[in-house]
Amino acid sequence: MAPDLERALQEDAEVSITTYDANGSPGSVRIWFTYTDGKVYMATGRNSLKVWKLSVNPRVRLRFPGRKQLALDGTGCVCSEAGLVGRVAPLLNSKYGRAWGPDAQMVRRLLGGDIVLLEITPSTNC
């Protein structure tokens, strides 16, 4: 992975995620994220448009506000594996000042509540 992309993944607070519908039409929104073990994770509403689009087209593009021409392509999915959610939730929560409540509460919400964990796997060409 290019050093400037690795730096953005480690340092930036927001990323712009572009998801695509079944016809390939894009839509983008800024979102908080964390990066660990070579993957990008973000929490979003269970009924969000991002979640629906990922169910019909897993392709994503991440752009980093303030970093011209820096982008990452990959595939995304909703992650519901309890062990991974339990490990990633505290990372998100710590980065953003416990915005989702205590870690245990966030884990419960991610495993069956109003939010889900998105997992983005970068393409090998980044």
GUTI-294143 format. One record per residue (C-alpha): residue number from 1; x, y, z. Coordinates in Angstrom, 2 decimals. Each point is the difference from the previous one (the first is absolute). Example, Ala and Ser with C-alpha at 12.3 -4.5 7.8 and 13.67 -1.06 7.14 Angstrom:
2
[vexvex 1 [12.30 -4.50 7.80]];
[vexvex 2 [1.37 3.44 -0.66]];
// end
This chain:
126
[vexvex 1 [0.00 0.00 0.00]];
[vexvex 2 [1.26 3.47 -0.86]];
[vexvex 3 [1.39 1.92 3.01]];
[vexvex 4 [-2.34 2.99 -0.50]];
[vexvex 5 [-3.03 -2.31 -0.02]];
[vexvex 6 [1.22 -1.84 3.09]];
[vexvex 7 [0.50 3.39 1.74]];
[vexvex 8 [-3.53 1.14 -0.91]];
[vexvex 9 [-1.49 -3.25 1.32]];
[vexvex 10 [1.87 0.40 3.29]];
[vexvex 11 [-0.45 3.77 0.51]];
[vexvex 12 [-3.22 1.26 -1.63]];
[vexvex 13 [-3.26 0.35 1.92]];
[vexvex 14 [-2.38 -0.30 -2.95]];
[vexvex 15 [-0.16 -1.74 -3.32]];
[vexvex 16 [-2.41 0.46 -2.88]];
[vexvex 17 [-1.49 -3.35 -0.95]];
[vexvex 18 [-1.52 -0.51 -3.42]];
[vexvex 19 [-2.35 -2.94 -0.38]];
[vexvex 20 [-1.71 -1.12 -3.18]];
[vexvex 21 [-3.48 -1.28 -0.72]];
[vexvex 22 [-0.76 -3.01 -2.19]];
[vexvex 23 [0.28 2.16 -3.14]];
[vexvex 24 [3.37 1.43 1.08]];
[vexvex 25 [-1.34 3.45 0.92]];
[vexvex 26 [2.18 1.50 2.75]];
[vexvex 27 [-0.88 1.81 3.19]];
[vexvex 28 [2.47 1.42 2.51]];
[vexvex 29 [-0.09 1.06 3.63]];
[vexvex 30 [2.61 0.83 2.64]];
[vexvex 31 [0.29 -2.38 2.91]];
[vexvex 32 [2.21 -0.74 3.00]];
[vexvex 33 [2.23 -3.06 -0.28]];
[vexvex 34 [2.81 -2.00 1.50]];
[vexvex 35 [2.71 -2.02 -1.68]];
[vexvex 36 [1.44 -3.19 1.40]];
[vexvex 37 [1.52 -3.21 -1.34]];
[vexvex 38 [-0.07 1.30 -3.57]];
[vexvex 39 [-3.74 0.73 -0.04]];
[vexvex 40 [-2.19 3.07 0.49]];
[vexvex 41 [-2.97 -0.12 2.38]];
[vexvex 42 [-2.88 2.39 0.55]];
[vexvex 43 [-3.28 -0.01 1.91]];
[vexvex 44 [-3.16 1.08 -1.77]];
[vexvex 45 [-3.76 -0.29 0.32]];
[vexvex 46 [-1.39 -3.46 -0.59]];
[vexvex 47 [-2.51 1.41 -2.49]];
[vexvex 48 [2.34 2.45 -1.72]];
[vexvex 49 [0.27 0.30 -3.77]];
[vexvex 50 [3.66 -1.08 0.27]];
[vexvex 51 [-1.03 -3.33 1.48]];
[vexvex 52 [-2.63 -0.59 -2.68]];
[vexvex 53 [2.42 0.89 -2.80]];
[vexvex 54 [2.66 -2.35 1.36]];
[vexvex 55 [-2.56 -2.80 -0.04]];
[vexvex 56 [-0.41 0.39 -3.77]];
[vexvex 57 [3.50 1.18 -0.95]];
[vexvex 58 [3.01 -0.45 2.33]];
[vexvex 59 [2.25 2.44 -1.91]];
[vexvex 60 [1.13 3.07 1.97]];
[vexvex 61 [2.38 2.91 -0.41]];
[vexvex 62 [1.42 1.93 2.93]];
[vexvex 63 [1.31 3.55 -0.38]];
[vexvex 64 [1.74 2.06 2.63]];
[vexvex 65 [-1.22 3.59 0.42]];
[vexvex 66 [2.89 2.44 -0.26]];
[vexvex 67 [2.30 -2.50 -1.72]];
[vexvex 68 [-0.31 0.62 -3.74]];
[vexvex 69 [-0.03 -2.99 -2.29]];
[vexvex 70 [0.27 -2.49 2.87]];
[vexvex 71 [-2.48 -2.86 -0.31]];
[vexvex 72 [-0.38 -3.64 0.91]];
[vexvex 73 [-2.16 -2.50 -1.88]];
[vexvex 74 [-1.31 -3.13 1.63]];
[vexvex 75 [-2.96 -2.14 0.90]];
[vexvex 76 [-2.30 0.44 2.95]];
[vexvex 77 [-2.37 -2.09 2.05]];
[vexvex 78 [-1.90 0.04 3.26]];
[vexvex 79 [2.02 -1.81 2.64]];
[vexvex 80 [-1.89 -1.83 2.74]];
[vexvex 81 [2.69 -2.34 1.35]];
[vexvex 82 [-0.12 0.57 3.75]];
[vexvex 83 [3.73 -0.31 0.64]];
[vexvex 84 [0.91 2.54 -2.66]];
[vexvex 85 [-2.75 2.40 1.06]];
[vexvex 86 [1.20 -0.30 3.61]];
[vexvex 87 [3.53 0.91 -1.08]];
[vexvex 88 [-0.83 2.84 -2.41]];
[vexvex 89 [-2.76 1.77 1.98]];
[vexvex 90 [2.40 1.26 2.71]];
[vexvex 91 [2.36 1.35 -2.69]];
[vexvex 92 [-2.80 2.07 -1.56]];
[vexvex 93 [-1.32 1.01 3.39]];
[vexvex 94 [3.41 1.11 1.23]];
[vexvex 95 [0.77 1.98 -3.16]];
[vexvex 96 [-3.28 1.94 0.21]];
[vexvex 97 [-0.40 0.58 3.73]];
[vexvex 98 [-2.45 -2.79 0.78]];
[vexvex 99 [-2.58 1.50 -2.38]];
[vexvex 100 [-1.98 -3.27 0.07]];
[vexvex 101 [0.03 -0.40 3.79]];
[vexvex 102 [2.11 -2.46 2.01]];
[vexvex 103 [1.82 -2.68 -2.01]];
[vexvex 104 [-2.34 -2.80 1.12]];
[vexvex 105 [-3.04 2.05 -1.04]];
[vexvex 106 [1.51 0.68 -3.42]];
[vexvex 107 [0.74 -3.69 -0.50]];
[vexvex 108 [-3.62 -0.87 0.85]];
[vexvex 109 [-1.25 2.63 -2.43]];
[vexvex 110 [2.29 -1.31 -2.76]];
[vexvex 111 [-1.10 -3.59 0.53]];
[vexvex 112 [-3.73 0.54 -0.05]];
[vexvex 113 [-0.93 3.58 0.57]];
[vexvex 114 [-0.36 3.06 -2.15]];
[vexvex 115 [3.53 0.11 -1.43]];
[vexvex 116 [2.23 -2.42 -1.93]];
[vexvex 117 [3.72 -0.33 -0.58]];
[vexvex 118 [1.19 0.39 -3.59]];
[vexvex 119 [3.23 -1.70 -0.99]];
[vexvex 120 [1.89 1.31 -3.03]];
[vexvex 121 [2.68 -2.22 -1.51]];
[vexvex 122 [2.38 2.03 -2.19]];
[vexvex 123 [0.75 -1.21 -3.50]];
[vexvex 124 [3.49 -1.33 -0.43]];
[vexvex 125 [0.92 2.83 -2.38]];
[vexvex 126 [0.06 2.70 2.66]];
// end
